[in-house]
Amino acid sequence: MSYKFIDLFAGIGGFRTGFENNGCNCVFSSEIDEHAREMYKANYNEETSKDITQIDEKKIPNHDILLAGFPCQPFSIAGDKKGFNDTRGTLFFDIERILKEKKPKAIILENVKHFKSHDSGNTLKVILNALENIGYTTSWKILNAKDFGVPQNRERTIIVGSLNGIKFDFNKIEIKQSSFIKDILEDDNGQIEYLNEDEYTLIESPKRQPSGLIFVGYRNKNIRIKGTRENTNHLSRVHKQPNRIYSSDGTHPTLSSGESAGRYFVYHNERVRKLTLKECYRLMGFQDDFKLIGSKAKLYNRIGNSIVVPMVEEIASQVKEQILSKTDKIIKCKKPMKQMSLFDFSIYNEVG
Ligand SMILES: C[S@@+](CC[C@H](N)C(=O)[O-])C[C@H]1O[C@@H](n2cnc3c(N)ncnc32)[C@H](O)[C@@H]1O
């Protein structure tokens, strides 16, 4: 069965690609950034709607799944007794009004790892509370891109909600074998930017961290002085992120939406080189035929903002299996009671 979804805060369509690869159809998308909209048009041949705050929820087509990787904003609770449930003035409010009007069977929300502790945990609490008030049963977990066959240590908070009372079970999500940076590197086509040997320092005895990262050295730039002890240059944390160098035998740190110069350096075949744009898009699970248009700086920003496609594919497959297919059974069961067999009742019990 083909399910319909809407793609809110669509970016370059990471959510969309993952759901389309699971046979689902996009019926509406919204994105405010001009460059992201151009890329979306180039890749999906579709104009997105613009600012979601200006879109009447009644005009959004009916859909089965709502997808949103929305920006994280605090909810003000000061001086307002009802404030704890008040989401007005935030972009989550727009998700909430669409859910109230359209009641899709499933929702998937994505945010940064620290979302769970944002505003001392209030933000997550308010959102789960708001979703439950509309009728959604929710569950959430921090998922890491590196567990989905992509060599990037990128942790994200994922919230899944269902309208049919089923609590999504994250333990059923299939974890894949890790891969390494060297698996996604392009062949040297003469376009690779290498550092000269006097531009960096390699440390002695690098170690693989639990995250899979192997910090091997740093660019010879200023280190953090404040609170730093002497002889700590072998520690990654004294070097700013754009100066750190990681081995291609490990995973890569999180690509950042704020990095427009593409300062991602890897040690590979005894040389230090910058990742190419294509390699950054591979690190998020996009295929090489994904069209990259516009300035390099904007393309780096876009990819740092995206969701990792293979992670979405696995979530999509589980949401179909755990929530949507069971919802279909309930709907099929909604026939006059006298026509129901014992089998129908057992399905009710199974999913209820
Ligand atoms: C974290 S990114 C989501 C990226 C997306 N999941 C992807 O795979 O590329 C959030 C997006 O929300 C967009 N955005 C922010 N405010 C918006 C608004 N009022 N209406 C529509 N989009 C908005 C931003 O431009 C940004 O692209």
Ligand as a Chemical Component Dictionary entry (heavy atoms), coordinates in Angstrom:
data_LIG
# 
_chem_comp.id                   LIG 
_chem_comp.type                 NON-POLYMER 
_chem_comp.pdbx_formal_charge   0 
_chem_comp.three_letter_code    LIG 
# 
loop_
_chem_comp_atom.comp_id 
_chem_comp_atom.atom_id 
_chem_comp_atom.alt_atom_id 
_chem_comp_atom.type_symbol 
_chem_comp_atom.charge 
_chem_comp_atom.model_Cartn_x 
_chem_comp_atom.model_Cartn_y 
_chem_comp_atom.model_Cartn_z 
_chem_comp_atom.pdbx_ordinal 
LIG C1  C1  C 0  16.818 21.158 10.404 1  
LIG S1  S1  S 1  16.368 21.730 8.841  2  
LIG C2  C2  C 0  15.502 20.336 8.221  3  
LIG C3  C3  C 0  16.211 19.706 7.068  4  
LIG C4  C4  C 0  15.509 18.567 6.378  5  
LIG N1  N1  N 0  15.016 17.570 7.274  6  
LIG C5  C5  C 0  16.471 17.912 5.372  7  
LIG O1  O1  O 0  16.560 16.709 5.294  8  
LIG O2  O2  O -1 17.158 18.654 4.650  9  
LIG C6  C6  C 0  15.072 22.874 9.206  10 
LIG C7  C7  C 0  14.552 23.594 7.970  11 
LIG O3  O3  O 0  13.420 24.371 8.356  12 
LIG C8  C8  C 0  13.375 25.499 7.485  13 
LIG N2  N2  N 0  12.454 26.497 8.070  14 
LIG C9  C9  C 0  12.689 27.308 9.143  15 
LIG N3  N3  N 0  11.611 28.084 9.369  16 
LIG C10 C10 C 0  10.671 27.756 8.453  17 
LIG C11 C11 C 0  9.346  28.218 8.176  18 
LIG N4  N4  N 0  8.781  29.193 8.903  19 
LIG N5  N5  N 0  8.653  27.647 7.158  20 
LIG C12 C12 C 0  9.222  26.668 6.395  21 
LIG N6  N6  N 0  10.487 26.211 6.608  22 
LIG C13 C13 C 0  11.203 26.729 7.612  23 
LIG C14 C14 C 0  14.842 25.940 7.431  24 
LIG O4  O4  O 0  15.101 26.758 6.310  25 
LIG C15 C15 C 0  15.561 24.573 7.374  26 
LIG O5  O5  O 0  15.834 24.192 6.047  27 
# 
loop_
_chem_comp_bond.comp_id 
_chem_comp_bond.atom_id_1 
_chem_comp_bond.atom_id_2 
_chem_comp_bond.value_order 
_chem_comp_bond.pdbx_ordinal 
LIG C1  S1  SING 1  
LIG S1  C2  SING 2  
LIG S1  C6  SING 3  
LIG C2  C3  SING 4  
LIG C3  C4  SING 5  
LIG C4  N1  SING 6  
LIG C4  C5  SING 7  
LIG C5  O1  DOUB 8  
LIG C5  O2  SING 9  
LIG C6  C7  SING 10 
LIG C7  O3  SING 11 
LIG C7  C15 SING 12 
LIG O3  C8  SING 13 
LIG C8  N2  SING 14 
LIG C8  C14 SING 15 
LIG N2  C9  SING 16 
LIG N2  C13 SING 17 
LIG C9  N3  DOUB 18 
LIG N3  C10 SING 19 
LIG C10 C11 SING 20 
LIG C10 C13 DOUB 21 
LIG C11 N4  SING 22 
LIG C11 N5  DOUB 23 
LIG N5  C12 SING 24 
LIG C12 N6  DOUB 25 
LIG N6  C13 SING 26 
LIG C14 O4  SING 27 
LIG C14 C15 SING 28 
LIG C15 O5  SING 29 
# 
